């Protein structure tokens, strides 16, 4: 692991450890935009049609999305960089599995996942680390497995650094990307594009949302 990789992992981990409880309170279970839930349900149906291999919810946070996948009949487990987030998820959903880990180097054998869900988690990965992350997606997915990503999007790629959130000092970077930019990197990693969806802001959201669904051939 390079020093640059270790640094962004450490700052992201520490920041989410600091704000875990407040973050979970702001984004409670069941607070879904109807389109978002529909896309997750579609992803779950595609995974279910392909077999019974598990889905990894990468950047699982408080565990609400992992629990939704379970509710939809998909065998799922969560992976998060933040130990505090993993503890929250385990306390809230003791029946489900949550592990501390990084999508930059998944502790999983090759070709074992039926699906990967990465909702608003790749936004903290610097551009030069994304190819390695998407290579991990390709490595761990079974042939025919799907991956669904969601991220805030802007007309041009951008970067935001937050030194504070919920009244706490943090050190957290956000990277805004276009659907074409993300899709290009995913296809370079050997994944096939299935669909892209862009929706406008809702409620207090500041940026539009993009969803990219891909499949491993």
Secondary structure as GFF3:
##gff-version 3
##sequence-region A 1 217
A	DSSP	alpha_helix	3	26	.	.	.	ID=ss1
A	DSSP	alpha_helix	34	50	.	.	.	ID=ss2
A	DSSP	beta_strand	55	58	.	.	.	ID=ss3
A	DSSP	alpha_helix	64	71	.	.	.	ID=ss4
A	DSSP	beta_strand	76	80	.	.	.	ID=ss5
A	DSSP	alpha_helix	83	92	.	.	.	ID=ss6
A	DSSP	beta_strand	97	100	.	.	.	ID=ss7
A	DSSP	beta_strand	113	119	.	.	.	ID=ss8
A	DSSP	three_ten_helix	122	124	.	.	.	ID=ss9
A	DSSP	alpha_helix	127	140	.	.	.	ID=ss10
A	DSSP	beta_strand	141	153	.	.	.	ID=ss11
A	DSSP	beta_strand	158	165	.	.	.	ID=ss12
A	DSSP	beta_strand	168	176	.	.	.	ID=ss13
A	DSSP	alpha_helix	179	188	.	.	.	ID=ss14
A	DSSP	beta_strand	191	199	.	.	.	ID=ss15
A	DSSP	beta_strand	208	216	.	.	.	ID=ss16
###
